[in-house]
Amino acid sequence: MDIGVGYGAQRPRLGRQLARARNRTKLGAALLLLCVLWLLFGRKKPVAQEPAQEPNDVQSLIQEREIRRENIRYLNFGRPFVNPATLALINYDNGGNMVMKKDSDYVRLVSERPNSVGYVFSRLPVSLQDADSFEAIVDFKIHGQQTRISLIGDGMAFWLTSQPLSQGDMFGMQNDYHGLAVIVDTFKNTPGKMRGNRGANSFPRVSIQSNNGFAGKYNKDDDGTTTELGSCALHRAYNTPVDVPSRMRVRYIRSSGYFSVEFDLLGNDNWKTCFSTTDLAASLVPETPYVGVSAETGELFHNVDLYGIEVNSLKDASGRPVQSIDALIDRLDDKIDAETKQHEAKRRHRRFNKPKKNARRRSASRLRRAEQRAKQLNKELYNDERGAIGYFFNLLWRLFKYALYTAMFVVLAYIGLLGYRVYRDKRKRRNQRGLL
């Protein structure tokens, strides 16, 4: 009786070769599939949030004269910098290694040498009547001979504090301050990549920090990423390709919790928003804050030049401090709507076609603000700007990814099993040939 291959009989040589080829083909196909899946789903693109050029409600109100700027002269810092009668800085005190040349357009907070500190701090705080709504504009320049961005440090900071600070180890100032700091950090202390933190891997970067007098709250080892209120990447701030200084603008409106940080790196009035919020706790900014700018170098260094500081109070059309951005925007929208209606009425030349009062078109800025509020609410409720739908699709995507990872694990296990079986069969055949 012919029972075929088995029971001690060996497969033909051609059959064994085909079986081996099939196993190798399966193994190669599985490895190729794993590579494709890794390329599609395993790699993560680095996230670094750069300052975004977006519509600015406050700037729109200023341009439309719904908000007026009033300069606070006793907080100005600029040429000629020094009072010739006293030979002291005008409105500000300085410390550290700051240097200044005669008839220069700037003061140099730190130079290209290691372990330097330089700072200026206002002698007087923002007054109580102006501190509820104000802006500060800082003109600065970070530059040096070093061309490799990874070989510069440490950076500069803008301060709003309850009192003038003393020299310390947090970008030149004491770290147990009361108030708010906007840090331009030029050196990365955190080893490796930090996932899930926007801008944490792109330097220079901006970090907004707050403190209520606790020493050591800011952690240099992680660049303050665990305590920051917000951040953004600012990697074009070093050695800008223009001779004019870069600009930082900080705006604060206490009653509405509005706080924003913007940058104009090329000095051409092309402002980009780094951070903006409408729910900043009033306790984070002192009632009458002092204004300061500091810089620091470590083992690595660069120049930090300060060209000027300008502080303005923000008033509404009646001369009172700005209380509500939304109310002013609504008033501006009403004015825009009225002008639009008049323009449309002139074009029609017929009064009966005039739109009804209760059917007025909402302006683009009002729609945009409503959309932003909806996105913020959705993010708070569902951790996704798209709301419940976005949360549902994110959940489906996560389930799909987990299913793929499970399938990849099964494929790997199957490949391992195939390899073990091939190895076991080879040993068995080798042992059988040895016995014969």
Secondary structure, 3 states (H helix, E strand, C coil): CCCCCCCCCCCCHHHHHHHHHHHHHHHHHHHHHHHHHHHHHHCCCCCCCCCECCCCHHHHHHHCCCEEEEECHHHCECCCCEECCCCEECCEEEEECCECCCCCCCEEEECCCCCCEEEEEECCCCCCCCCCEEEEEEEEEEECCCCCHHHCCCEEEEEEECCCCCEEEECCECCCCEEEEEEEECCCCCCCCCCCCCCCCCCCEEEEEEEECCCCCCCHHHCCCCCCCEEEECCCCECCCCCCCEEEEEEEECCCCEEEEEEECCCCCCCEEEEEECCCCHHHCCCCCEEEEEEECCCCCCEEEEEEEEEEEEEECCCCECCCHHHHHHHHHHHHHHHHHHHHHHHHCCHHHCCCHHHCCCCHHHHHHHHHHHHHHHHHHHCCCCHHHHHHHHHHHHHHHHHHHHHHHHHHHHHHHHHHHHHHHHHHHHHHHHHC
